[in-house]
Amino acid sequence: MANRRQSLTILIVYFIIYALPSLLIAIFKHLGSQVFLIQTLDYLIGAVLLAWLATRLSTPNPIERHPRRWPIALLWGLIGFVLVVIVQFIVLQIDQWLGHSVTSTNTSTLLTVGHQYPFFFLAIFIGAPIMEEIVFRKVIFGNLSSLTGPLGAALISSVFFSFAHADGHLVLYALIGLCFCWLYHRTGRIQTSMLAHILMNALAVMSAIYHF
């Protein structure tokens, strides 16, 4: 019961963190570019706060009962990063072959802001991945796995993860979410999927900046 309350607290705090910049824009209509600094700080502080709340969970969820050793967990994070990049490449190639747009509106918007305000990149590849892994993998996937089994929980978590990005590439984000669930399940350490997620976002930023 304590774990459920703490997990609910994490979800509520997560929604507040994501809603806060939009709420401030609505209240203070003359913030201008300051909103991006606020959002960056909001995400970074939010990541620290959610990470702290996650450590307050009294008992490990079923995924974390037999964690792998740290070197193995981090190695799987690197392997997972490569796997996610391959999955992303294949899905986008299929989309292109089918005549669908391969441009991510969500990613393009974030990168445009980052080009103008480089500090915003900290929100993209540090704050957001840490928060998303805690919420979608540790809380949703981890808690539901005892009710639906790991596969059912992974599917539910990945669908939520996909809809949260809301830029039309639902299948792509769902598959990426499944990869992160698999990494977390493989090692029993949320840091594994966090590492892969951070590296994936950092690669997207670097490729946009240096055009490779």
CORKA-V603155 format. One record per pair of residues at least 12 apart in sequence whose C-alpha atoms are under 10 Angstrom apart, sorted by the first residue. I is the first residue (numbers start at 1). J is the second residue. Records with the same first field share a line. If there is no record, write none. Layout:
I = J + J
This chain:
1 = 58
2 = 56 + 57 + 58 + 59
3 = 54 + 56 + 57 + 58 + 59 + 60 + 61 + 139 + 143
4 = 57 + 58 + 139 + 143
5 = 57
6 = 53 + 54 + 55 + 56 + 57 + 58 + 139
7 = 53 + 54 + 56 + 57 + 134 + 135 + 138 + 139 + 140 + 143
8 = 135 + 139 + 140
9 = 50 + 53 + 54
10 = 49 + 50 + 51 + 52 + 53 + 54 + 131 + 134 + 135 + 139
11 = 50 + 134 + 135 + 136 + 139 + 140
13 = 46 + 49 + 50 + 53
14 = 43 + 46 + 47 + 49 + 50 + 131 + 132 + 134 + 135
16 = 42 + 46
17 = 39 + 42 + 43 + 44 + 45 + 46 + 47 + 50 + 131
18 = 39 + 42 + 43 + 46 + 128
19 = 39
20 = 38 + 39 + 42 + 43
21 = 35 + 36 + 37 + 38 + 39 + 40 + 42 + 43
22 = 35 + 39
24 = 38 + 39
33 = 113 + 116 + 117
36 = 113 + 114 + 117 + 119 + 120 + 123
37 = 117 + 119 + 120 + 123
38 = 120
39 = 120 + 123 + 127
40 = 119 + 120 + 121 + 122 + 123 + 124 + 126 + 127 + 128
41 = 119 + 120 + 122 + 123 + 127
42 = 123 + 127
43 = 120 + 122 + 123 + 124 + 126 + 127 + 128 + 129 + 130 + 131
44 = 122 + 123 + 124 + 126 + 127 + 128 + 130 + 131
45 = 123 + 127
46 = 127 + 128 + 130 + 131
47 = 123 + 126 + 127 + 128 + 129 + 130 + 131 + 132 + 133 + 134
48 = 127 + 130 + 131
49 = 131
50 = 130 + 131 + 132 + 134 + 135
51 = 130 + 131 + 133 + 134 + 135
53 = 134
54 = 134 + 135 + 138 + 139
57 = 139
60 = 138 + 142 + 143 + 188
61 = 138 + 139 + 141 + 142 + 143 + 144 + 145 + 146 + 188
62 = 141 + 142 + 143 + 144 + 145 + 146 + 149 + 150 + 185 + 188
63 = 137 + 138 + 141 + 142 + 143 + 145 + 146 + 150 + 181 + 184 + 185 + 186 + 187 + 188 + 189 + 190
64 = 138 + 142 + 184 + 185 + 186 + 187 + 188 + 189 + 190
65 = 188 + 189
66 = 185 + 186 + 187 + 188 + 189
67 = 184 + 185 + 186 + 187 + 188 + 189 + 190
68 = 186 + 187 + 188 + 189
69 = 187 + 188 + 189
70 = 187 + 189 + 191 + 192
72 = 187 + 192
73 = 183 + 184 + 186 + 187 + 188 + 189 + 190 + 191 + 192 + 193 + 195
74 = 187 + 189 + 191 + 192 + 193 + 194 + 195 + 196
75 = 187 + 192 + 195 + 196
76 = 183 + 184 + 186 + 187 + 192 + 193 + 195 + 196
77 = 180 + 183 + 184 + 187 + 189 + 190 + 191 + 192 + 193 + 194 + 195 + 196 + 197 + 198 + 199
78 = 192 + 193 + 195 + 196 + 197 + 199
79 = 183 + 192 + 196
80 = 179 + 180 + 182 + 183 + 184 + 192 + 193 + 195 + 196 + 197 + 199 + 200
81 = 179 + 180 + 183 + 192 + 193 + 194 + 195 + 196 + 197 + 198 + 199 + 200 + 201 + 203
82 = 196 + 199 + 200
83 = 176 + 179 + 180 + 196
84 = 175 + 176 + 177 + 178 + 179 + 180 + 196 + 197 + 199 + 200
85 = 176 + 196 + 199 + 200 + 203 + 204
87 = 172 + 175 + 176 + 179
88 = 172 + 173 + 175 + 176 + 200
89 = 172
90 = 172
91 = 169 + 171 + 172 + 173 + 175
92 = 169 + 172
95 = 169 + 172
100 = 169
101 = 168 + 169
102 = 168 + 169
103 = 167 + 168 + 169
104 = 165 + 166 + 167 + 168 + 169
105 = 165 + 166 + 167 + 168 + 169
106 = 165 + 166 + 167 + 168 + 169
107 = 124 + 165 + 167 + 201 + 204 + 205 + 208
108 = 204 + 205 + 208
110 = 123 + 124 + 205
111 = 124 + 204 + 205 + 206 + 208 + 209
112 = 208
114 = 205 + 209
115 = 205 + 208 + 209
121 = 201 + 202 + 205
122 = 202
124 = 198 + 201 + 202 + 204 + 205
125 = 197 + 198 + 199 + 200 + 201 + 202 + 203 + 204 + 205
126 = 194 + 195 + 197 + 198 + 199 + 201 + 202
127 = 198
128 = 197 + 198 + 201
129 = 193 + 194 + 195 + 196 + 197 + 198 + 199 + 200 + 201
130 = 190 + 191 + 193 + 194 + 195 + 197 + 198
131 = 194
132 = 161 + 164 + 194 + 197
133 = 161 + 177 + 180 + 181 + 184 + 190 + 191 + 192 + 193 + 194 + 195 + 197 + 198
134 = 190 + 191 + 193 + 194
135 = 157 + 161
136 = 154 + 156 + 157 + 158 + 159 + 160 + 161 + 164 + 177 + 180 + 181
137 = 153 + 154 + 157 + 158 + 161 + 177 + 178 + 180 + 181 + 182 + 183 + 184 + 185 + 190 + 193 + 194
138 = 157 + 181 + 184 + 185 + 188 + 189 + 190 + 193
139 = 157
140 = 153 + 154 + 156 + 157 + 158 + 160 + 161
141 = 153 + 154 + 155 + 156 + 157 + 158 + 178 + 181 + 184 + 185
142 = 154 + 157 + 181 + 184 + 185 + 188 + 190
144 = 156 + 157
145 = 157
150 = 181 + 182 + 185
151 = 178 + 181 + 182
153 = 178 + 181
154 = 174 + 177 + 178 + 179 + 180 + 181 + 182 + 185
155 = 174 + 175 + 177 + 178 + 181
156 = 174 + 177 + 178
157 = 174 + 177 + 178 + 181
158 = 170 + 171 + 173 + 174 + 175 + 176 + 177 + 178 + 179 + 180 + 181
159 = 171 + 173 + 174 + 175 + 177 + 178
160 = 173 + 174 + 177
161 = 173 + 174 + 175 + 176 + 177 + 178
162 = 174 + 175 + 176 + 177
176 = 197
177 = 193 + 197
179 = 193 + 196 + 197
180 = 192 + 193 + 194 + 195 + 196 + 197
181 = 193
183 = 196
